[in-house]
Amino acid sequence: MAQAGAGRASHDGAQAHSIRLYLLVWGWLFVLSACSYLVDYFHLQGGLRWSLILLFMMVKAGLIVGVFMHMAWERLALIYAILVPPAALLVFVAIMTFEASYTLLTRIAFFGGS
């Protein structure tokens, strides 16, 4: 009935998670935050810096949403309803960014830039 390592079932059917899981996630959040700090400490620059910072940020957000907001134990339909719209927005923003760069470069090529 209860998943291995996920906790134990309580009397009302809800699942209680062990404190060990939360402490483990807090530990990982601390380690990932330290890694984000080390990116600045070692003076990384450019695309490497931003990609590492965004990677650590996304992993931390995933841990928080998955464990502290209990999304890891929700039905798949609810997960899709919450995660698909922001993912679609990110795709649309990326498309608009590429188009904006193309438009800017085209204007510079045809009208000259200063």
C-alpha positions as CSV (number, residue, x, y, z in Angstrom):
1,M,0.0,0.0,0.0
2,A,2.7,2.5,0.9
3,Q,5.6,3.0,-1.5
4,A,9.1,2.0,-0.3
5,G,10.9,4.9,1.1
6,A,7.9,7.3,0.7
7,G,6.5,7.0,4.2
8,R,3.6,5.2,5.8
9,A,-0.2,5.3,5.3
10,S,-2.2,7.0,8.0
11,H,-5.6,6.1,9.3
12,D,-7.5,8.4,6.8
13,G,-5.8,7.1,3.7
14,A,-3.4,10.1,3.4
15,Q,0.2,9.3,3.0
16,A,2.6,10.7,5.6
17,H,6.2,11.2,4.5
18,S,9.1,10.6,6.8
19,I,11.2,13.5,8.1
20,R,14.2,11.8,6.6
21,L,12.9,12.7,3.1
22,Y,12.5,16.4,4.0
23,L,15.9,16.6,5.6
24,L,17.5,14.9,2.5
25,V,15.8,17.5,0.2
26,W,16.9,20.3,2.5
27,G,20.4,19.0,2.3
28,W,20.3,18.8,-1.5
29,L,18.9,22.4,-1.6
30,F,21.8,23.5,0.6
31,V,24.3,21.8,-1.7
32,L,22.8,23.2,-4.9
33,S,22.7,26.7,-3.3
34,A,26.4,26.3,-2.4
35,C,27.1,25.3,-6.0
36,S,25.3,28.4,-7.3
37,Y,27.5,30.5,-4.9
38,L,30.6,28.8,-6.1
39,V,29.8,29.7,-9.7
40,D,30.3,33.4,-8.7
41,Y,33.2,32.6,-6.3
42,F,35.2,31.0,-9.2
43,H,34.4,34.0,-11.4
44,L,32.9,31.9,-14.2
45,Q,31.7,34.1,-17.1
46,G,29.5,34.0,-20.1
47,G,27.3,31.2,-21.2
48,L,28.8,28.7,-18.8
49,R,27.9,30.9,-15.8
50,W,24.3,31.5,-16.8
51,S,23.7,27.9,-17.9
52,L,25.0,26.6,-14.5
53,I,23.0,29.1,-12.5
54,L,19.8,28.2,-14.5
55,L,20.5,24.5,-14.1
56,F,20.9,24.7,-10.4
57,M,17.8,26.9,-10.2
58,M,15.7,24.5,-12.2
59,V,16.9,21.5,-10.1
60,K,16.1,23.3,-6.9
61,A,12.7,24.4,-8.2
62,G,12.0,20.8,-9.2
63,L,12.9,19.5,-5.7
64,I,10.7,22.1,-4.1
65,V,7.7,21.5,-6.3
66,G,8.1,17.7,-6.3
67,V,8.6,17.2,-2.5
68,F,7.4,20.2,-0.5
69,M,4.4,20.8,-2.8
70,H,3.7,17.1,-2.9
71,M,3.6,17.0,-6.8
72,A,5.7,13.8,-6.9
73,W,2.7,11.9,-5.4
74,E,-0.1,13.5,-7.5
75,R,-2.0,12.0,-10.4
76,L,-0.4,12.5,-13.8
77,A,-3.3,14.5,-15.1
78,L,-2.9,17.1,-12.3
79,I,0.9,17.2,-13.0
80,Y,0.3,17.9,-16.7
81,A,-2.3,20.5,-15.9
82,I,0.2,22.4,-13.7
83,L,3.4,21.9,-15.6
84,V,2.4,21.9,-19.3
85,P,1.2,25.6,-19.5
86,P,4.4,27.1,-18.1
87,A,6.4,24.8,-20.4
88,A,4.4,26.0,-23.4
89,L,5.0,29.6,-22.4
90,L,8.7,29.0,-22.2
91,V,8.6,27.5,-25.7
92,F,6.7,30.5,-27.0
93,V,9.1,33.0,-25.4
94,A,12.0,31.2,-27.0
95,I,10.3,31.4,-30.4
96,M,9.7,35.1,-29.9
97,T,13.3,35.6,-28.8
98,F,14.6,34.0,-32.0
99,E,12.3,36.0,-34.1
100,A,13.2,39.2,-32.4
101,S,16.9,38.5,-33.0
102,Y,16.2,37.7,-36.7
103,T,14.2,40.9,-37.1
104,L,17.0,43.0,-35.5
105,L,19.7,41.5,-37.6
106,T,17.6,41.9,-40.7
107,R,17.0,45.6,-40.0
108,I,20.7,46.1,-39.3
109,A,21.6,44.4,-42.6
110,F,19.2,46.4,-44.7
111,F,19.1,49.8,-43.0
112,G,22.6,49.9,-41.5
113,G,23.5,50.1,-37.9
114,S,25.2,52.7,-35.9
